[in-house]
Amino acid sequence: MIRRRYANLDGIETKKTFNDLMKWRRERRAKKFDSSYQIPVATAKDVGFLQTNRQEPTITWIGHSTFFIQLSGLNILTDPVWATRMGMEKRLSPPGIRIEELPAVDVVLISHGHYDHLHYPSLKKLKGDVLFLVPEGLRAAFEKKALRNTKEFPWWASTEVNDVTFHFVPAQHWTRRTLFDMNTSHWGGWVMEKGQQTIYFAGDSGYFRGFQEIGDRFAIDYALMPIGAYEPEWFMSPSHITPEEAVLAFGDLRAAHFIPMHYGAFRLADDHPQEALERLHSAWSESGMAPDRLHVMVLGETLRIALP
């Protein structure tokens, strides 16, 4: 049976040649990766509050692209990954909260099938009757893993859980888990909307016109944006935004607040987390946007967010 292959807007291609890969590997061997810098961990965590809270909207950064979000009484996780390794590489910083410390989870949002965003052992450890919302093409894989409470979505499709609407929105990326399944499932971000309260989780993406379209459709309060895995830019740029592009994308979205993610947990590329943060702060300063709209979280930190 011929399997459907998914594509980006405007036919943007992210596939690399074997020669491209070898060139990057040679460049990587010539560089010294500084793993001494670690993302700080919150000294005081709100685990007890998170266990019982069903009223106040919160955003907690676990690490990488994993956030624990509480909205309208729902406990929501994005791209849950508590893995201690990614391939041959050890995790650079620990998850901000242990998976055992989480309360029962209601909804899990998956952006795409790459291993640093979809880790089945983590999903199986979650407490609660979890509903998995996944990109088109992934439901069969979830069902094979006995994760049967799963719904899949094409771009711009949505579903409502309690009174929160979850919209699957475009990103510019790709996916693969084996030699033979490249782009046989889709990729994207998620918008969580409860009345006038809106949180956007961008997933993983290169810079593309879709950010502006998402901003046109939604009035976003908090945008969770990737800033890492961009070096070397000649190799990574179609599928990963730089910190400077993340600030541009945030402007396209016309969101109120920016929370960076997708840095400091795994060595996916050749950039350093400290460099990513320095470039983010520099680009933010140059943009002229108010400092209090940028929230650089530490691991395990909880923002009790003021939403309209």
Long-range contacts (C-beta under 8 A, 24 or more apart in sequence): 3-181, 3-184, 4-137, 4-184, 5-182, 5-183, 5-184, 6-136, 6-137, 6-183, 6-184, 6-185, 6-186, 6-187, 7-183, 8-172, 8-173, 8-174, 8-208, 9-170, 9-172, 9-208, 9-209, 9-210, 10-208, 10-209, 12-172, 12-206, 12-208, 12-238, 13-238, 14-172, 14-173, 14-174, 14-206, 14-238, 14-239, 15-174, 15-182, 16-235, 20-235, 23-235, 24-232, 24-235, 27-232, 27-270, 28-270, 31-270, 33-267, 33-270, 33-272, 34-272, 34-274, 35-92, 35-267, 37-272, 37-273, 37-274, 38-92, 38-93, 38-264, 38-273, 39-63, 39-93, 39-263, 39-264, 39-265, 39-273, 39-298, 39-299, 40-298, 40-299, 41-93, 41-94, 41-96, 41-298, 41-299, 41-300, 42-96, 42-298, 42-299, 42-300, 42-301, 42-302, 45-96, 45-97, 45-300, 45-301, 45-302, 46-302, 47-97, 47-101, 49-302, 50-102, 50-103, 50-302, 51-101, 51-103, 52-103, 56-304, 57-197, 57-304, 57-305, 57-307, 58-302, 58-303, 58-304, 58-305, 59-199, 59-222, 59-224, 59-259, 59-302, 59-303, 59-305, 60-96, 60-97, 60-300, 60-301, 60-302, 60-303, 61-96, 61-259, 61-261, 61-297, 61-298, 61-299, 61-300, 61-301, 62-95, 62-96, 62-97, 62-299, 62-300, 63-93, 63-94, 63-95, 63-96, 63-264, 63-265, 63-299, 64-116, 64-261, 64-262, 64-263, 64-264, 64-265, 64-266, 65-111, 65-116, 65-117, 65-201, 65-203, 65-204, 65-226, 65-261, 65-262, 66-95, 67-201, 67-224, 67-261, 68-97, 68-102, 69-192, 69-199, 71-164, 71-192, 71-194, 71-197, 71-199, 72-162, 72-163, 72-164, 72-194, 72-197, 73-162, 74-106, 74-107, 74-161, 74-162, 74-164, 75-102, 75-103, 75-104, 75-105, 75-106, 75-107, 75-128, 76-105, 76-106, 76-107, 76-108, 76-109, 76-192, 77-102, 77-105, 77-107, 77-108, 77-109, 77-126, 78-108, 78-109, 78-111, 78-190, 78-201, 78-224, 79-109, 79-110, 79-111, 79-117, 79-118, 79-203, 80-108, 80-119, 80-122, 80-123, 80-126, 81-116, 81-117, 81-118, 81-119, 81-122, 81-265, 82-119, 82-121, 82-122, 82-125, 83-115, 83-116, 83-119, 83-121, 83-122, 86-115, 86-116, 86-266, 86-267, 86-268, 87-115, 89-266, 89-267, 91-265, 91-266, 92-264, 92-265, 92-266, 92-267, 92-273, 93-264, 93-265, 93-299, 94-299, 95-299, 96-298, 96-299, 96-300, 96-301, 97-300, 99-125, 99-126, 100-125, 102-126, 102-127, 103-127, 103-128, 104-128, 104-129, 105-130, 106-130, 106-131, 106-161, 107-131, 107-132, 107-133, 107-161, 107-166, 108-132, 108-133, 109-133, 109-166, 109-190, 109-192, 109-201, 110-134, 110-135, 110-138, 111-135, 111-171, 111-187, 111-188, 111-189, 111-190, 111-201, 111-202, 111-203, 111-204, 112-171, 112-173, 112-175, 112-185, 112-186, 112-187, 112-188, 112-203, 112-204, 113-138, 113-141, 113-175, 113-176, 113-177, 113-185, 113-187, 114-175, 114-176, 114-177, 114-204, 115-177, 116-265, 116-266, 116-268, 117-203, 117-204, 118-177, 120-145, 120-147, 123-147, 131-161, 133-159, 133-166, 133-168, 133-190, 134-185, 135-168, 135-185, 135-186, 135-187, 135-188, 136-185, 136-186, 137-184, 137-185, 137-186, 138-185, 138-186, 141-185, 154-186, 155-186, 155-188, 163-194, 163-195, 164-192, 164-193, 164-194, 165-192, 165-193, 165-194, 166-190, 166-191, 166-192, 166-193, 167-191, 167-193, 167-218, 169-200, 169-210, 169-214, 169-217, 170-208, 170-210, 170-213, 170-214, 171-202, 171-203, 171-204, 171-205, 171-208, 171-210, 172-205, 172-206, 172-207, 172-208, 172-210, 172-238, 172-239, 173-203, 173-204, 173-205, 173-206, 173-239, 174-239, 189-214, 191-218, 191-220, 193-218, 196-307, 196-308, 197-221, 197-307, 197-308, 198-222, 198-307, 199-224, 200-224, 200-253, 200-255, 202-226, 202-249, 204-229, 204-239, 204-240, 204-262, 205-239, 205-240, 205-241, 205-249, 206-237, 206-238, 206-239, 206-240, 206-241, 206-245, 207-237, 207-241, 207-245, 207-248, 207-249, 211-249, 211-252, 211-253, 212-252, 212-253, 214-253, 215-252, 215-253, 215-254, 215-255, 219-254, 220-253, 220-254, 220-255, 220-256, 221-255, 221-256, 221-257, 221-305, 221-307, 221-308, 222-255, 222-256, 222-257, 222-259, 222-305, 223-250, 223-253, 223-255, 223-257, 223-258, 223-259, 224-259, 224-261, 225-249, 225-250, 225-258, 225-259, 225-260, 225-261, 226-260, 226-261, 226-262, 226-263, 227-260, 227-261, 227-262, 227-263, 227-276, 227-277, 227-279, 227-280, 228-262, 228-263, 228-264, 228-268, 228-269, 228-271, 228-273, 228-276, 229-262, 229-263, 229-268, 229-269, 229-271, 230-269, 230-271, 230-276, 231-269, 231-270, 231-271, 232-269, 232-270, 236-269, 240-269, 242-279, 243-276, 243-277, 243-279, 243-280, 243-283, 244-279, 244-283, 246-280, 246-283, 247-280, 247-283, 247-284, 247-287, 247-289, 251-287, 251-289, 256-293, 257-293, 257-294, 257-295, 257-305, 258-284, 258-293, 258-294, 258-295, 259-295, 259-296, 259-297, 259-303, 260-296, 260-297
